[in-house]
């Protein structure tokens, strides 16, 4: 799921079910300065503040519904005052929000600083009493713990004297834990298989002690808060007058859903002068593992501003498009409250700005100046981009009409034939070197421009920083050539033959590669980008960190290739053949491998996903170890006698596919589309088919021991037969 949000926003989400209603729970938050709530904090500052507090229990927002609004506090009480005797210091720490006040009595050893006394104590369960019944598993068991609770005029040890979160297994929360059904079918019926019964008491989801709960379900807008006994002295203020605007979209559809949100949780982090407001809500799902919600767009507005959801949706659509390079899309102004109303927000514009490096705090004027300066720079970049695009459109044919440089008059054929070199620091233009034989030549920093080198032969040559630009090398034969640096740009390499060629740190760009034959040798750190051709043949070649990008290579055949770090990005390799290849860390992104044939190949740590296609491909006697086929289009795939343990195939689209005699133990096919797929004699032990569509599928003679098929769209009656199904978990079941 993709989040389109400002830097300052916090988002949490989880799928669950309460009763019969499956839902995506969503929490959205915004941090603010306690000393100046018009300063909105960066998300990273909030997490770093929690990390620095080192709480006994982690503080997070699960976005579950609560019966009452609540506040939580992480940090240390702090005392600073004149020296008044020697001994343990006692002082009070008080926190209040919306009329809900809690006072703690703190005791700690003092320390001297510039003639004044200082003391601090973490308001953490480890400093409070354990309780007679173990109400606080982290607490202290002696009679007078350093952290105690104040009620009226009474000060006494209390297990819940701290102000942070309580564990779900603590007695205070465990008493509200619902009863779960005793069978898988009953748990499926009441929603508790991966969720909660309908009768769940919402007090179970309260993370704070009861004396930090409001008597209302939500905190009111601009609720007042007050802190004393903490670092910074007394602090008073109101919650920021902002409200969230959240839009959701299913799949790739429009952002047309708007869940209702309730402000139920506030965090107070006084050590960092921060507070965080959390709203929670939900979106209904068809079933608990439904991943149909593809995008969330989040913005915050001043309470007096109009919301304008259409503007938020339009901005989110543009920001999520990779082809929209408008620099102003990097600014969060469209997602944040209007600065004209006094709002400012912290930004991370450089690594030194990250809170982990403890940058000095900026006041509101400094933050506003940075906001304006950064927004001005983005506007200038937008204007410069517009001018550049206008210039390119107006002059796109200008370079094509420039006259070529006059020939230098040098007889390069005669010079190169007469001397092997070494040749260095030369530029050779418009020379006809067709049929020329280079035998043992050494070239360094040589550039060939618009030269004809067709049907030539290069034997045991050494090339360093040699560049070919707009040259033709059709039918050329390279034998045992070592070439480091440089490259080939816009060259014709059709029908050329490369035998035992070693390339390193080379670029091959926009070259014609029709019927090229590459036999043996090794390539290291080579990039092939653009153009390409049909009918290439690659055999017994070693590739190390080789990348292909936007290359067209139909009907290519690869035999005995050993690759470490082969990457294919936006390439077209339909009908390619791969035989006895070993591919380590192979990746294919947005690449067409349809109708390809893979025989006796091994892939380890391979990723073929994100817009790639294996439609009508065939795999035979292959081994795929720790590989991923997420979101892969593999309709009519045929895979036989292959070992693919722990294959990650979430959202695989492989209708009408055939899987025969394959080891698929641990297959993760969650949400896969496998309509009319046929599985014959396959090992599917511990496979995950959660939420998968297997309607009209056929499965015979397979090992489905301990497979998980809950929420699966089942096959028609009689489609699965003769399988081992001991321990198969098929509850809950989806409605037909």
Wavefront OBJ file of the C-alpha trace (Angstrom):
o trace
v 0.000 0.000 0.000
v 1.352 3.378 -1.013
v 1.169 6.434 1.235
v 1.100 9.929 -0.265
v 1.698 12.162 2.736
v 3.721 15.116 4.016
v 7.052 14.606 5.763
v 5.516 15.500 9.110
v 2.683 12.949 9.066
v 2.664 9.596 10.850
v 0.652 6.682 9.438
v -0.057 3.207 10.776
v -2.347 0.549 9.354
v -3.289 -3.054 10.027
v -5.883 -5.516 8.814
v -8.187 -7.076 11.374
v -11.753 -8.194 11.922
v -14.275 -7.436 14.656
v -17.208 -9.786 14.477
v -18.225 -10.266 10.866
v -16.704 -6.955 9.715
v -13.227 -7.254 8.198
v -11.486 -3.901 8.112
v -8.302 -2.007 7.436
v -7.595 -0.022 10.592
v -5.835 3.266 9.841
v -4.131 5.658 12.231
v -2.872 9.090 11.150
v -0.887 11.408 13.370
v 0.875 14.753 13.460
v 3.537 15.923 15.899
v 3.775 19.424 17.363
v 5.892 21.462 19.750
v 4.448 21.592 23.248
v 5.991 25.038 23.759
v 4.624 26.327 20.426
v 1.840 24.165 18.916
v 1.951 26.163 15.658
v 5.231 24.347 14.903
v 4.432 20.918 13.458
v 7.198 18.374 14.036
v 8.785 15.993 11.567
v 7.758 12.338 11.817
v 11.364 11.291 12.473
v 11.567 13.651 15.456
v 8.678 11.816 17.117
v 10.210 8.379 16.656
v 13.639 9.576 17.802
v 12.056 11.068 20.940
v 10.418 7.734 21.764
v 13.693 5.915 21.128
v 15.581 8.310 23.408
v 13.080 7.779 26.240
v 13.989 4.053 26.390
v 10.587 2.944 27.701
v 9.985 -0.450 29.279
v 7.280 -1.056 26.679
v 7.298 0.244 23.098
v 4.930 3.072 22.262
v 3.053 2.648 19.000
v -0.408 3.314 17.604
v -2.284 0.159 16.487
v -5.248 2.268 15.294
v -7.740 0.008 17.080
v -11.013 1.552 18.329
v -11.114 2.620 21.982
v -13.993 3.131 24.358
v -12.489 6.343 25.733
v -9.981 8.898 24.503
v -6.657 8.692 26.344
v -3.264 10.328 26.657
v 0.136 8.729 27.244
v 3.417 10.279 28.344
v 6.981 9.077 27.855
v 9.949 10.806 29.406
v 11.453 11.916 32.675
v 10.287 14.217 35.412
v 12.889 16.893 36.086
v 13.662 19.163 39.035
v 15.993 22.161 39.059
v 16.185 24.587 41.964
v 18.366 26.124 44.653
v 20.475 23.907 46.855
v 18.593 23.297 50.080
v 20.336 20.669 52.137
v 21.655 17.263 51.275
v 19.602 14.147 50.667
v 17.069 12.624 48.363
v 14.872 15.092 46.493
v 11.086 14.784 46.328
v 9.000 16.728 43.827
v 5.760 16.444 41.886
v 5.294 15.911 38.166
v 1.885 16.777 36.787
v 0.338 16.227 33.354
v -3.146 17.243 32.266
v -5.049 17.101 28.991
v -8.663 18.086 28.475
v -9.328 18.084 32.219
v -7.804 14.628 32.770
v -4.985 15.186 35.260
v -2.451 12.818 36.747
v 0.114 13.676 39.412
v 3.159 11.601 40.271
v 5.460 11.914 43.255
v 9.101 11.560 42.230
v 12.143 10.801 44.361
v 15.734 10.833 43.075
v 19.288 11.577 44.131
v 20.254 15.201 43.370
v 23.296 16.438 41.496
v 24.879 19.881 41.497
v 25.045 22.014 38.347
v 26.298 25.645 38.487
v 25.346 25.970 42.132
v 21.851 24.601 41.617
v 20.391 21.203 42.330
v 19.091 18.958 39.549
v 17.331 15.608 39.640
v 15.417 13.498 37.150
v 13.346 10.323 37.213
v 11.922 8.357 34.305
v 8.139 8.073 34.521
v 8.435 4.435 33.599
v 6.875 1.259 35.057
v 10.339 0.160 36.207
v 10.315 2.990 38.777
v 6.841 2.173 40.185
v 5.552 -0.540 42.500
v 5.027 -4.052 41.203
v 1.712 -4.524 43.023
v 0.532 -7.362 45.220
v -1.016 -9.207 42.260
v 1.737 -8.436 39.763
v -0.206 -5.573 38.203
v 3.105 -4.114 36.982
v 5.456 -6.887 35.769
v 8.347 -4.388 35.503
v 7.806 -2.827 38.932
v 9.778 -2.770 42.170
v 8.764 -4.900 45.133
v 10.070 -2.824 48.047
v 7.710 -0.640 50.054
v 8.774 2.774 48.801
v 9.501 2.891 45.058
v 10.817 6.201 43.652
v 7.679 6.776 41.548
v 4.349 6.985 43.380
v 0.873 8.273 42.604
v -0.752 11.329 44.181
v -4.501 11.310 44.762
v -5.868 14.274 46.670
v -3.616 14.621 49.690
v -2.559 11.001 49.604
v 0.777 9.799 48.194
v 1.106 6.040 47.893
v 2.835 3.347 45.827
v 0.777 2.353 42.804
v 1.565 -0.180 40.061
v 0.158 2.169 37.413
v 1.818 5.358 38.640
v 3.770 5.683 35.383
v 2.189 7.447 32.423
v 3.307 5.257 29.513
v 1.666 2.278 27.779
v 0.477 -0.907 29.480
v 1.171 -4.316 28.010
v -1.749 -6.264 26.583
v -0.916 -9.106 28.995
v -1.027 -6.872 32.084
v -3.943 -7.586 34.455
v -5.478 -4.133 33.869
v -5.931 -4.909 30.177
v -6.203 -8.676 30.378
v -9.432 -8.403 32.378
v -11.132 -7.037 29.244
v -9.737 -9.679 26.918
v -12.603 -11.410 25.100
v -13.313 -15.107 25.142
v -12.401 -16.883 21.942
v -14.300 -19.736 20.356
v -13.003 -23.264 20.741
v -12.935 -24.492 17.136
v -11.594 -23.100 13.836
v -15.080 -22.998 12.334
v -16.515 -21.152 15.329
v -13.607 -18.696 15.277
v -14.276 -18.117 11.589
v -17.938 -17.477 12.324
v -17.323 -14.880 15.039
v -14.378 -13.159 13.340
v -11.738 -14.136 15.887
v -9.576 -16.349 13.649
v -7.428 -13.320 12.775
v -9.464 -10.712 14.610
v -11.798 -10.190 17.530
v -15.281 -11.388 18.522
v -18.160 -8.980 18.021
v -18.614 -8.728 21.800
v -15.044 -7.520 22.408
v -14.884 -4.908 25.173
v -13.098 -1.931 23.600
v -11.393 -1.190 26.914
v -8.985 -3.980 25.970
v -7.497 -1.683 23.325
v -6.820 1.142 25.798
v -3.057 1.456 26.216
v -3.015 3.974 29.077
v -3.929 3.529 32.728
v -7.619 4.300 33.483
v -6.744 7.574 35.247
v -5.496 8.851 31.856
v -8.817 8.238 30.097
v -11.284 10.921 29.157
v -14.980 10.427 29.874
v -15.580 11.044 26.151
v -14.795 8.836 23.148
v -12.784 11.606 21.431
v -10.665 14.528 22.536
v -12.316 17.867 21.785
v -10.707 20.241 19.300
v -8.011 22.433 20.854
v -8.188 20.628 24.185
v -5.994 22.420 26.774
v -2.903 20.714 28.170
v -0.530 21.558 31.013
v 2.751 20.054 32.193
v 4.805 20.832 35.283
v 7.737 19.116 36.921
v 9.371 18.343 33.593
v 12.348 19.729 31.702
v 11.523 23.235 30.528
v 9.415 24.106 33.555
v 5.691 24.658 33.331
v 4.167 24.379 29.878
v 0.588 25.240 29.013
v -1.177 25.304 25.687
v -3.857 23.812 23.492
v -3.787 21.037 20.961
v -3.168 22.411 17.460
v -6.331 23.410 15.609
v -5.682 21.069 12.688
v -7.708 18.219 11.281
v -6.693 15.423 8.917
v -8.096 14.767 5.476
v -7.646 11.145 4.436
v -8.563 9.677 1.049
v -8.218 6.050 -0.025
v -8.224 4.258 -3.359
v -8.778 0.602 -4.146
v -6.150 -0.901 -6.438
v -5.237 1.604 -9.136
v -8.638 3.258 -8.919
v -9.428 6.844 -7.925
v -9.008 8.223 -4.427
v -12.745 8.244 -3.839
v -13.155 6.829 -0.314
v -12.949 8.929 2.818
v -12.959 7.104 6.158
v -14.238 8.837 9.270
v -11.489 9.626 11.777
v -11.653 10.125 15.542
v -9.026 11.853 17.713
v -8.685 9.230 20.457
v -5.000 9.271 21.397
v -2.472 11.954 22.319
v 1.170 11.302 23.120
v 3.167 13.690 25.300
v 6.967 13.571 24.963
v 8.185 16.385 27.236
v 11.904 15.490 27.025
v 11.787 16.475 23.342
v 9.153 19.221 23.774
v 6.818 17.220 21.530
v 3.249 16.033 21.441
v 1.538 13.793 18.888
v -2.160 13.687 18.019
v -3.495 10.407 16.618
v -6.764 9.948 14.750
v -8.025 6.468 13.885
v -10.646 5.051 11.544
v -11.205 2.132 9.207
v -12.091 1.018 5.708
v -14.298 -2.061 5.221
v -12.745 -5.098 3.540
v -14.319 -8.117 1.888
v -12.214 -10.409 4.082
v -9.420 -9.881 6.565
v -6.529 -10.434 4.123
v -8.064 -8.330 1.365
v -5.291 -6.101 0.004
v -7.526 -4.135 -2.332
v -6.714 -0.770 -0.743
v -3.762 0.359 -2.816
v -3.238 3.999 -1.835
v -3.772 6.426 1.018
v -3.506 10.189 0.517
v -3.190 12.258 3.674
v -3.240 15.988 4.280
v -3.782 18.313 7.241
v -5.701 21.576 7.255
v -6.386 24.371 9.708
v -9.750 23.879 11.400
v -11.019 27.068 9.723
v -9.812 26.117 6.225
v -12.093 24.457 3.662
v -11.085 20.831 3.158
v -11.132 20.583 -0.683
v -10.734 16.790 -1.067
v -10.702 17.109 -4.867
v -7.536 19.237 -4.688
v -5.875 16.717 -2.365
v -6.755 13.862 -4.730
v -5.415 15.747 -7.756
v -2.128 16.552 -5.997
v -1.761 12.960 -4.768
v -2.351 11.611 -8.275
v 0.389 13.852 -9.656
v 2.864 13.071 -6.878
v 2.378 9.329 -7.345
v 3.112 9.500 -11.083
v 6.757 8.832 -11.870
v 6.581 10.695 -15.185
v 5.529 13.989 -13.563
v 8.800 15.710 -12.701
v 7.409 19.048 -11.528
v 9.793 20.183 -8.737
v 6.901 21.746 -6.800
v 5.542 18.254 -6.175
v 8.401 17.881 -3.683
v 6.879 20.600 -1.495
v 4.318 19.674 1.165
v 2.394 22.959 1.075
v -0.590 21.342 -0.658
v -0.789 18.778 2.161
v -0.267 21.052 5.170
v -2.102 23.916 6.898
v -1.808 27.340 5.290
v 1.388 29.123 6.474
v -0.540 32.399 6.194
v -2.510 31.244 9.256
v 0.692 30.960 11.292
v 1.551 27.307 10.686
v 5.095 26.106 10.028
v 6.558 22.617 9.868
v 9.995 21.130 10.224
v 11.734 19.713 7.163
v 14.685 17.402 6.594
v 16.516 19.008 3.683
v 19.968 17.645 4.499
v 21.353 14.694 6.438
v 22.404 17.058 9.233
v 18.730 17.986 9.730
v 17.812 14.472 10.852
v 16.856 14.363 14.542
v 19.283 11.512 15.232
v 22.108 14.049 14.837
v 20.472 16.364 17.406
v 20.388 19.592 15.365
v 19.765 22.719 17.451
v 16.039 23.503 17.689
v 14.801 26.318 15.450
v 12.156 28.799 16.469
v 9.077 29.551 14.412
v 10.700 32.433 12.510
v 13.693 30.299 11.453
v 11.465 27.436 10.338
v 9.268 29.826 8.367
v 12.336 31.313 6.658
v 13.549 27.807 5.665
v 10.106 26.918 4.351
v 9.951 30.053 2.225
v 13.523 29.647 0.980
v 12.980 26.007 -0.004
v 9.650 26.788 -1.686
v 11.276 29.647 -3.581
v 14.071 27.335 -4.762
v 11.503 24.804 -5.998
v 9.588 27.526 -7.860
v 12.833 28.640 -9.513
v 13.603 25.029 -10.462
v 10.124 24.719 -11.952
v 10.635 27.887 -14.006
v 14.049 26.665 -15.201
v 12.555 23.297 -16.136
v 9.816 25.035 -18.132
v 12.383 27.140 -20.001
v 14.487 24.067 -20.767
v 11.488 22.118 -22.066
v 10.482 25.053 -24.271
v 14.020 25.305 -25.633
v 14.144 21.575 -26.399
v 10.802 21.676 -28.204
v 11.862 24.705 -30.245
v 15.249 23.257 -31.159
v 14.656 19.514 -31.307
v 15.801 19.366 -34.950
v 18.611 21.901 -34.675
v 21.408 19.429 -34.006
v 20.358 17.225 -36.919
v 21.081 20.071 -39.334
v 24.558 20.901 -38.109
v 27.267 20.279 -40.735
v 29.726 17.515 -40.073
v 33.298 18.406 -39.345
v 35.619 18.246 -42.320
v 37.675 15.077 -42.678
v 41.184 15.372 -41.293
v 42.742 13.949 -44.497
v 44.680 11.301 -42.580
v 45.013 7.841 -44.164
v 44.104 5.926 -41.033
v 43.931 2.560 -42.767
v 47.575 2.813 -43.791
v 48.723 4.119 -40.403
v 46.882 1.463 -38.395
v 48.003 -1.360 -40.656
v 51.615 -0.301 -40.495
v 52.011 -0.079 -36.735
v 50.498 -2.017 -33.850
v 50.908 0.843 -31.455
v 50.494 1.627 -28.721
v 48.073 4.260 -30.005
v 46.845 6.843 -27.543
v 44.943 10.126 -27.351
v 43.579 9.966 -30.887
v 40.282 10.909 -32.502
v 39.569 9.097 -35.763
v 36.664 10.484 -37.777
v 34.905 9.375 -40.972
v 37.486 6.702 -41.778
v 36.675 3.629 -43.847
v 38.439 0.792 -42.050
v 36.259 -2.022 -43.375
v 37.931 -5.429 -43.390
v 40.932 -4.129 -41.439
v 42.712 -6.634 -39.189
v 43.862 -5.411 -35.775
v 46.281 -8.020 -34.444
v 47.751 -7.360 -30.993
v 47.047 -3.630 -31.204
v 47.051 -1.534 -28.045
v 44.751 1.510 -27.977
v 44.371 3.949 -25.112
v 42.054 6.969 -25.031
v 41.141 6.582 -28.692
v 37.830 7.775 -30.100
v 36.286 6.516 -33.354
v 33.549 8.723 -34.834
v 31.410 7.816 -37.851
v 33.882 5.157 -38.955
v 33.229 2.014 -40.979
v 34.810 -1.061 -39.432
v 32.566 -3.697 -41.015
v 33.861 -7.268 -41.383
v 37.096 -6.403 -39.637
v 38.957 -8.585 -37.170
v 40.343 -7.682 -33.761
v 42.658 -10.337 -32.329
v 44.281 -10.195 -28.866
v 43.995 -6.426 -28.670
v 44.128 -4.287 -25.526
v 41.741 -1.338 -25.381
v 41.581 1.225 -22.585
v 39.120 4.127 -22.625
v 38.273 3.487 -26.273
v 35.029 4.956 -27.561
v 33.084 4.143 -30.735
v 30.413 6.711 -31.682
v 28.091 6.376 -34.687
v 30.280 3.629 -36.133
v 29.444 0.457 -38.035
v 31.033 -2.812 -36.913
v 28.677 -5.172 -38.749
v 30.151 -8.636 -39.182
v 33.228 -7.737 -37.151
v 35.016 -10.540 -35.271
v 36.623 -9.885 -31.877
v 38.933 -12.616 -30.536
v 40.450 -12.509 -27.033
v 40.069 -8.738 -26.782
v 40.470 -7.059 -23.375
v 38.606 -3.767 -23.169
v 38.420 -1.552 -20.091
v 36.557 1.756 -20.004
v 34.935 3.640 -22.852
v 32.007 2.213 -24.777
v 29.895 1.982 -27.907
v 27.299 4.631 -28.743
v 24.773 4.365 -31.579
v 26.821 1.713 -33.359
v 25.784 -1.141 -35.637
v 27.047 -4.435 -34.203
v 24.807 -6.624 -36.338
v 26.120 -10.140 -37.073
v 29.351 -9.438 -35.203
v 31.099 -12.287 -33.370
v 32.754 -11.855 -29.973
v 34.960 -14.763 -28.848
v 36.543 -14.706 -25.394
v 36.119 -10.941 -25.049
v 36.666 -9.424 -21.597
v 34.859 -6.145 -20.900
v 35.073 -4.009 -17.767
v 33.407 -0.713 -16.850
v 31.889 -0.301 -20.283
v 28.696 1.192 -21.684
v 26.870 -0.044 -24.798
v 24.179 2.490 -25.669
v 21.611 2.581 -28.479
v 23.482 -0.009 -30.533
v 22.035 -2.425 -33.089
v 22.606 -5.984 -31.912
v 20.844 -8.093 -34.555
v 22.258 -11.634 -34.833
v 25.241 -10.854 -32.616
v 27.107 -13.918 -31.298
v 28.982 -13.734 -27.987
v 30.979 -16.828 -27.036
v 32.956 -17.098 -23.814
v 34.726 -14.282 -22.038
v 33.710 -12.170 -19.061
v 31.884 -8.867 -18.573
v 32.219 -6.829 -15.397
v 30.300 -3.627 -14.597
v 28.849 -3.357 -18.091
v 25.647 -1.507 -18.987
v 23.662 -2.205 -22.153
v 21.095 0.530 -22.684
v 18.635 1.160 -25.487
v 18.168 -0.182 -29.064
v 19.047 -3.892 -29.386
v 18.008 -6.388 -32.030
v 16.730 -9.874 -32.727
v 18.373 -13.277 -32.862
v 21.369 -12.731 -30.589
v 23.272 -15.704 -29.156
v 25.194 -15.689 -25.883
v 27.129 -18.735 -24.691
v 29.513 -19.704 -21.875
v 29.838 -16.097 -20.720
v 30.510 -14.791 -17.201
v 28.633 -11.642 -16.186
v 29.379 -9.677 -13.034
v 27.148 -6.668 -12.302
v 25.769 -6.402 -15.822
v 22.649 -4.322 -16.423
v 20.324 -4.139 -19.414
v 17.970 -1.181 -19.622
v 15.318 -0.555 -22.293
v 16.881 -3.110 -24.625
v 14.879 -4.859 -27.353
v 16.145 -8.435 -27.728
v 13.613 -10.750 -29.357
v 14.451 -14.418 -29.934
v 17.781 -14.323 -28.116
v 19.354 -17.525 -26.785
v 21.513 -17.734 -23.663
v 23.477 -20.936 -22.987
v 25.784 -21.637 -20.065
v 25.711 -18.053 -18.819
v 26.979 -17.544 -15.266
v 25.841 -14.210 -13.883
v 26.274 -12.512 -10.532
v 24.088 -9.422 -10.400
v 22.300 -9.460 -13.766
v 19.595 -6.795 -13.954
v 16.960 -6.321 -16.662
v 14.937 -3.101 -16.509
v 12.203 -2.241 -19.012
v 13.567 -4.733 -21.532
v 11.830 -6.724 -24.249
v 13.048 -10.343 -24.410
v 10.081 -12.286 -25.780
v 10.714 -15.832 -26.989
v 14.164 -15.857 -25.412
v 15.818 -19.175 -24.596
v 17.824 -19.844 -21.428
v 19.664 -23.143 -21.095
v 21.983 -24.311 -18.298
v 22.386 -20.790 -16.933
v 23.295 -19.963 -13.332
v 21.926 -16.606 -12.285
v 22.789 -15.224 -8.861
v 20.929 -12.061 -7.783
v 19.008 -11.914 -11.041
v 16.324 -9.233 -11.339
v 13.830 -8.388 -14.064
v 11.670 -5.315 -13.536
v 9.046 -4.196 -16.046
v 10.567 -6.682 -18.486
v 8.812 -8.828 -21.087
v 9.976 -12.454 -20.893
v 6.821 -13.848 -22.459
v 7.046 -17.160 -24.314
v 10.587 -17.630 -22.996
v 11.982 -21.127 -22.397
v 14.136 -21.965 -19.362
v 15.844 -25.368 -19.267
v 18.125 -26.661 -16.502
v 18.712 -23.182 -15.127
v 19.403 -22.132 -11.570
v 18.334 -18.848 -10.030
v 19.298 -17.760 -6.541
v 17.881 -14.575 -4.997
v 16.036 -13.850 -8.232
v 13.318 -11.206 -8.505
v 10.986 -11.160 -11.498
v 8.166 -8.753 -10.700
v 6.772 -5.219 -10.887
v 5.350 -5.156 -14.375
v 7.327 -8.096 -15.758
v 5.764 -10.880 -17.794
v 6.306 -14.627 -18.060
v 3.157 -15.182 -20.109
v 3.256 -18.506 -21.959
v 6.777 -19.135 -20.634
v 8.064 -22.653 -20.013
v 10.403 -23.787 -17.228
v 11.842 -27.312 -17.237
v 14.219 -28.934 -14.728
v 15.052 -25.578 -13.138
v 15.950 -24.644 -9.571
v 14.744 -21.362 -8.085
v 16.118 -20.676 -4.606
v 14.903 -17.725 -2.513
v 13.196 -16.159 -5.508
v 10.334 -13.706 -5.797
v 7.562 -13.540 -8.391
v 5.423 -10.892 -6.739
v 2.870 -9.127 -8.965
v 4.132 -11.132 -11.938
v 2.008 -11.696 -15.046
v 2.443 -15.404 -15.811
v -0.740 -16.411 -17.613
v -0.476 -19.841 -19.279
v 2.873 -20.466 -17.599
v 4.115 -24.056 -17.896
v 6.518 -25.248 -15.204
v 7.637 -28.888 -15.004
v 10.084 -30.828 -12.818
v 11.311 -27.677 -11.074
v 12.382 -27.064 -7.471
v 11.124 -23.721 -6.160
v 11.226 -23.884 -2.339
v 9.944 -20.817 -0.488
v 8.930 -19.107 -3.721
v 7.382 -15.702 -2.977
v 4.510 -15.332 -5.417
v 2.140 -12.896 -3.732
v -0.403 -11.503 -6.207
v 0.991 -13.742 -8.953
v -1.322 -13.701 -11.973
v -1.067 -17.169 -13.503
v -4.463 -18.288 -14.796
v -4.481 -21.354 -17.054
v -0.994 -22.293 -15.833
v 0.403 -25.827 -15.498
v 2.537 -26.949 -12.543
v 3.740 -30.539 -12.944
v 6.028 -32.540 -10.617
v 7.365 -29.427 -8.890
v 8.752 -28.956 -5.375
v 6.863 -25.896 -4.135
v 7.120 -26.372 -0.369
v 6.602 -23.083 1.455
v 5.122 -21.382 -1.615
v 3.611 -18.006 -0.711
v 0.768 -17.495 -3.173
v -1.227 -15.039 -1.075
v -3.801 -13.221 -3.239
v -2.541 -15.061 -6.331
v -4.795 -15.362 -9.369
v -4.699 -19.048 -10.294
v -8.020 -19.554 -12.042
v -8.075 -22.777 -14.091
v -4.504 -23.566 -12.985
v -3.505 -27.235 -12.960
v -1.231 -28.747 -10.291
v -0.087 -32.341 -10.846
v 2.075 -34.296 -8.374
v 3.467 -31.170 -6.711
v 4.889 -30.751 -3.203
v 2.997 -27.874 -1.570
v 3.719 -28.529 2.096
v 3.243 -25.382 4.210
v 2.125 -23.440 1.136
v 0.147 -20.236 1.670
v -2.897 -19.701 -0.514
v -4.494 -17.043 1.703
v -6.965 -15.042 -0.353
v -5.902 -16.720 -3.601
v -8.339 -17.309 -6.428
v -8.319 -20.982 -7.435
v -11.733 -21.197 -9.040
v -11.985 -23.954 -11.644
v -8.455 -25.085 -10.738
v -7.312 -28.720 -10.812
v -5.034 -30.292 -8.209
v -4.247 -33.999 -8.210
v -1.689 -36.095 -6.351
v -0.217 -33.128 -4.472
v 1.160 -32.820 -0.948
v -0.939 -30.167 0.814
v 0.085 -31.115 4.353
v -0.146 -28.042 6.612
v -1.050 -25.830 3.668
v -3.017 -22.669 4.487
v -6.004 -22.122 2.229
v -8.132 -19.781 4.355
v -10.110 -17.083 2.511
v -9.300 -18.829 -0.740
v -11.749 -18.769 -3.618
v -12.165 -22.548 -3.795
v -12.229 -24.748 -6.874
v -15.386 -26.320 -8.172
v -16.512 -29.588 -6.654
v -14.235 -32.452 -7.642
v -11.441 -30.249 -8.926
v -9.052 -31.348 -6.172
v -8.619 -35.063 -5.606
v -6.067 -37.584 -4.469
v -4.110 -35.050 -2.412
v -2.477 -35.352 1.023
v -4.311 -32.792 3.147
v -3.385 -33.615 6.741
v -3.258 -30.396 8.723
v -4.553 -28.242 5.882
v -6.133 -25.124 7.361
v -9.041 -23.912 5.282
v -10.925 -21.799 7.847
v -12.220 -19.144 7.622
v -13.708 -19.669 4.182
v -14.715 -16.952 1.770
v -18.259 -16.694 0.575
v -18.745 -18.018 -2.939
l 1 2 3 4 5 6 7 8 9 10 11 12 13 14 15 16 17 18 19 20 21 22 23 24 25 26 27 28 29 30 31 32 33 34 35 36 37 38 39 40 41 42 43 44 45 46 47 48 49 50 51 52 53 54 55 56 57 58 59 60 61 62 63 64 65 66 67 68 69 70 71 72 73 74 75 76 77 78 79 80 81 82 83 84 85 86 87 88 89 90 91 92 93 94 95 96 97 98 99 100 101 102 103 104 105 106 107 108 109 110 111 112 113 114 115 116 117 118 119 120 121 122 123 124 125 126 127 128 129 130 131 132 133 134 135 136 137 138 139 140 141 142 143 144 145 146 147 148 149 150 151 152 153 154 155 156 157 158 159 160 161 162 163 164 165 166 167 168 169 170 171 172 173 174 175 176 177 178 179 180 181 182 183 184 185 186 187 188 189 190 191 192 193 194 195 196 197 198 199 200 201 202 203 204 205 206 207 208 209 210 211 212 213 214 215 216 217 218 219 220 221 222 223 224 225 226 227 228 229 230 231 232 233 234 235 236 237 238 239 240 241 242 243 244 245 246 247 248 249 250 251 252 253 254 255 256 257 258 259 260 261 262 263 264 265 266 267 268 269 270 271 272 273 274 275 276 277 278 279 280 281 282 283 284 285 286 287 288 289 290 291 292 293 294 295 296 297 298 299 300 301 302 303 304 305 306 307 308 309 310 311 312 313 314 315 316 317 318 319 320 321 322 323 324 325 326 327 328 329 330 331 332 333 334 335 336 337 338 339 340 341 342 343 344 345 346 347 348 349 350 351 352 353 354 355 356 357 358 359 360 361 362 363 364 365 366 367 368 369 370 371 372 373 374 375 376 377 378 379 380 381 382 383 384 385 386 387 388 389 390 391 392 393 394 395 396 397 398 399 400 401 402 403 404 405 406 407 408 409 410 411 412 413 414 415 416 417 418 419 420 421 422 423 424 425 426 427 428 429 430 431 432 433 434 435 436 437 438 439 440 441 442 443 444 445 446 447 448 449 450 451 452 453 454 455 456 457 458 459 460 461 462 463 464 465 466 467 468 469 470 471 472 473 474 475 476 477 478 479 480 481 482 483 484 485 486 487 488 489 490 491 492 493 494 495 496 497 498 499 500 501 502 503 504 505 506 507 508 509 510 511 512 513 514 515 516 517 518 519 520 521 522 523 524 525 526 527 528 529 530 531 532 533 534 535 536 537 538 539 540 541 542 543 544 545 546 547 548 549 550 551 552 553 554 555 556 557 558 559 560 561 562 563 564 565 566 567 568 569 570 571 572 573 574 575 576 577 578 579 580 581 582 583 584 585 586 587 588 589 590 591 592 593 594 595 596 597 598 599 600 601 602 603 604 605 606 607 608 609 610 611 612 613 614 615 616 617 618 619 620 621 622 623 624 625 626 627 628 629 630 631 632 633 634 635 636 637 638 639 640 641 642 643 644 645 646 647 648 649 650 651 652 653 654 655 656 657 658 659 660 661 662 663 664 665 666 667 668 669 670 671 672 673 674 675 676 677 678 679 680 681 682 683 684 685 686 687 688 689 690 691 692 693 694 695 696 697 698 699 700 701 702 703 704 705 706 707 708 709 710 711 712 713 714 715 716 717 718 719 720 721 722 723 724 725 726 727 728 729 730 731 732 733 734 735 736
